[in-house]
Amino acid sequence: MFARDAERSQASLDDAASPAAQVLDIGCGAGQEMLPFVKAGAWGVGTDIAPDVGALGYELYSRVGLGKRVCFVRSTAEHLPFASGRFAAVISRLALPYTDNAQAIAEMARVMSPHGVLLLKIHHAGFYLNKAWYGIRSGKLLNTVHAARVLTSGVLYHLTGTQVRNRIVTNETFQTEWLLKRELARHSLVIRRHMPDTNWMTPSYVIARSDAIPGGDC
Ligand SMILES: C[S@@+](CC[C@H](N)C(=O)[O-])C[C@H]1O[C@@H](n2cnc3c(N)ncnc32)[C@H](O)[C@@H]1O
């Protein structure tokens, strides 16, 4: 769907402010979010923890004649196998909830170039509240149980600053803008603005270094 959504593709490019030579998508799925950048001339790298990372991605890019401009690497968001400052655009959409957030954000900050942007989409608490309510309404109570566990985990993370994983809670967590600002500040990153597809359940942000001059990268 994103590959055909010209308006949102253009918005992603506009958010990067300047053409990115290399773009990284963390927790990439099919890697479709890199497509506008790769079409504009960037080299794309997609990473995902999934064993079949790249299976769909190579197919998608080959179909539009760009298979040689991307590569897909299996890795966790918490330990990226790339040199520091490598990517002018780093994308991560809806993967952060499943990671060790502090470690994943540290890695995103590390691989971003000095004037790079991070295009980040998160799961707000509202996403899981909606899921819990859906479970009750539809009688699919496993949804409610899962959402309750993530909400518990997220509240603990917000209060203590540490993500816990045990038999009751889970490492999956929601984020809020307040939490994000706390984690980003550790790496001198700030939220510049929302992306056009932002919404209350899954907000999206354009993030940059606090000392970066917008449009200063190439
Ligand atoms: C909801 S999907 C989003 C996929 C893609 N970003 C998109 O927008 O279509 C979450 C992705 O994060 C990946 N993921 C989960 N935990 C991860 C981790 N620790 N490191 C890297 N990727 C992870 C999953 O395999 C999955 O592909």
PDBQT file of the ligand as one rigid body, heavy atoms in Angstrom, charges set to zero:
ROOT
HETATM    1  C1  LIG A 301       4.926  -4.177  13.053  1.00  0.00    +0.000 C 
HETATM    2  S1  LIG A 301       6.268  -4.758  12.100  1.00  0.00    +0.000 S 
HETATM    3  C2  LIG A 301       6.689  -3.272  11.166  1.00  0.00    +0.000 C 
HETATM    4  C3  LIG A 301       7.413  -3.604   9.891  1.00  0.00    +0.000 C 
HETATM    5  C4  LIG A 301       7.753  -2.387   8.985  1.00  0.00    +0.000 C 
HETATM    6  N1  LIG A 301       8.592  -1.433   9.690  1.00  0.00    +0.000 N 
HETATM    7  C5  LIG A 301       6.512  -1.717   8.433  1.00  0.00    +0.000 C 
HETATM    8  O1  LIG A 301       6.262  -0.552   8.765  1.00  0.00    +0.000 OA
HETATM    9  O2  LIG A 301       5.805  -2.370   7.649  1.00  0.00    +0.000 OA
HETATM   10  C6  LIG A 301       7.594  -4.850  13.292  1.00  0.00    +0.000 C 
HETATM   11  C7  LIG A 301       8.894  -5.392  12.720  1.00  0.00    +0.000 C 
HETATM   12  O3  LIG A 301       9.908  -5.273  13.719  1.00  0.00    +0.000 OA
HETATM   13  C8  LIG A 301      10.719  -6.432  13.677  1.00  0.00    +0.000 C 
HETATM   14  N2  LIG A 301      11.399  -6.551  14.993  1.00  0.00    +0.000 N 
HETATM   15  C9  LIG A 301      10.878  -6.946  16.177  1.00  0.00    +0.000 A 
HETATM   16  N3  LIG A 301      11.808  -6.903  17.146  1.00  0.00    +0.000 NA
HETATM   17  C10 LIG A 301      12.952  -6.475  16.567  1.00  0.00    +0.000 A 
HETATM   18  C11 LIG A 301      14.272  -6.224  17.045  1.00  0.00    +0.000 A 
HETATM   19  N4  LIG A 301      14.604  -6.409  18.331  1.00  0.00    +0.000 N 
HETATM   20  N5  LIG A 301      15.210  -5.795  16.164  1.00  0.00    +0.000 NA
HETATM   21  C12 LIG A 301      14.884  -5.602  14.843  1.00  0.00    +0.000 A 
HETATM   22  N6  LIG A 301      13.657  -5.825  14.343  1.00  0.00    +0.000 NA
HETATM   23  C13 LIG A 301      12.689  -6.253  15.186  1.00  0.00    +0.000 A 
HETATM   24  C14 LIG A 301       9.740  -7.557  13.351  1.00  0.00    +0.000 C 
HETATM   25  O4  LIG A 301      10.381  -8.709  12.832  1.00  0.00    +0.000 OA
HETATM   26  C15 LIG A 301       8.821  -6.862  12.344  1.00  0.00    +0.000 C 
HETATM   27  O5  LIG A 301       9.281  -7.022  11.010  1.00  0.00    +0.000 OA
ENDROOT
TORSDOF 0
